[in-house]
Amino acid sequence: MNRIDTLDTPAMRNKARKLIGWVGSSSKPLTIQEIEQALNVRMGDFEGDVRVIARINPVLICGPILEVVDDYVQFVHFTAKQEVSPKTGTIPKF
């Protein structure tokens, strides 16, 4: 978790937190494309304007916490998920 706190910009730290949140709260494994779409959602955007973003690299952003297997983003081990998912059901703000 210290690695996420040391990412270069607040935007990257925010993206890492959202990425871990989506992976940790999803009831099914998400593909990289699904993660990219989820990260595009912005609160209060009712127009639905299409945004083009660069392809993300979850391993580059979230280091040793996440891995990509057959295009699905997942935690490297169940204990990694337990570490970031408190019993209250909310993702910590690191």
C-alpha positions as CSV (number, residue, x, y, z in Angstrom):
1,M,0.0,0.0,0.0
2,N,3.0,2.3,0.5
3,R,3.7,2.1,-3.2
4,I,0.3,3.6,-4.0
5,D,0.9,6.4,-1.6
6,T,4.2,7.3,-3.4
7,L,2.8,7.4,-7.0
8,D,3.8,10.6,-8.8
9,T,0.5,12.5,-9.0
10,P,-2.7,12.6,-7.0
11,A,-4.5,11.6,-10.2
12,M,-2.5,8.4,-10.3
13,R,-3.1,7.6,-6.6
14,N,-6.8,8.2,-7.2
15,K,-6.8,5.9,-10.2
16,A,-5.0,3.2,-8.2
17,R,-7.5,3.4,-5.4
18,K,-10.5,3.2,-7.8
19,L,-8.9,0.3,-9.6
20,I,-8.4,-1.7,-6.4
21,G,-11.9,-0.7,-5.4
22,W,-13.5,-2.0,-8.6
23,V,-11.5,-5.3,-8.5
24,G,-12.2,-5.8,-4.8
25,S,-15.9,-5.1,-5.0
26,S,-16.8,-6.9,-8.2
27,S,-18.7,-10.1,-7.9
28,K,-17.0,-11.5,-11.0
29,P,-13.5,-11.1,-12.5
30,L,-13.3,-8.0,-14.6
31,T,-11.4,-7.7,-17.9
32,I,-9.0,-4.8,-18.6
33,Q,-11.6,-3.4,-21.0
34,E,-14.3,-3.5,-18.3
35,I,-12.0,-1.8,-15.8
36,E,-11.2,0.9,-18.3
37,Q,-14.9,1.6,-18.8
38,A,-15.6,1.6,-15.1
39,L,-12.8,4.2,-14.5
40,N,-14.4,6.4,-17.2
41,V,-17.6,6.8,-15.2
42,R,-17.8,10.3,-13.5
43,M,-20.3,11.3,-10.9
44,G,-22.7,13.9,-12.2
45,D,-22.0,13.2,-15.9
46,F,-25.5,12.9,-17.3
47,E,-24.7,13.7,-20.9
48,G,-22.8,10.4,-21.5
49,D,-20.1,12.1,-23.6
50,V,-17.7,9.5,-25.0
51,R,-14.2,9.8,-23.7
52,V,-11.2,8.2,-25.2
53,I,-8.6,7.1,-22.7
54,A,-5.3,5.3,-23.1
55,R,-5.2,1.6,-22.2
56,I,-4.4,1.2,-18.6
57,N,-1.8,-1.2,-17.1
58,P,-3.1,-2.4,-13.7
59,V,0.2,-4.0,-12.8
60,L,2.1,-0.8,-13.5
61,I,-0.4,1.3,-11.4
62,C,-1.0,-1.1,-8.6
63,G,2.3,-3.0,-8.5
64,P,2.4,-6.3,-6.6
65,I,-1.2,-6.1,-5.4
66,L,-2.9,-6.9,-8.8
67,E,-2.1,-9.1,-11.7
68,V,-3.5,-9.8,-15.1
69,V,-4.3,-13.4,-16.1
70,D,-5.9,-14.0,-19.5
71,D,-6.9,-10.4,-19.7
72,Y,-8.7,-10.5,-16.3
73,V,-7.5,-8.3,-13.5
74,Q,-7.3,-10.0,-10.1
75,F,-5.5,-9.8,-6.8
76,V,-2.3,-11.7,-6.7
77,H,-3.5,-13.7,-3.6
78,F,-6.6,-13.8,-1.5
79,T,-4.7,-12.2,1.3
80,A,-4.0,-9.1,-0.8
81,K,-7.8,-8.7,-1.2
82,Q,-8.3,-9.2,2.6
83,E,-5.6,-6.5,3.2
84,V,-7.5,-3.8,1.3
85,S,-11.1,-5.0,2.1
86,P,-11.9,-4.3,5.7
87,K,-14.8,-6.2,7.3
88,T,-17.0,-3.1,7.0
89,G,-17.2,-3.7,3.3
90,T,-15.6,-0.4,2.3
91,I,-12.3,0.2,0.5
92,P,-9.9,2.1,2.7
93,K,-8.6,5.5,1.5
94,F,-5.0,4.3,2.0
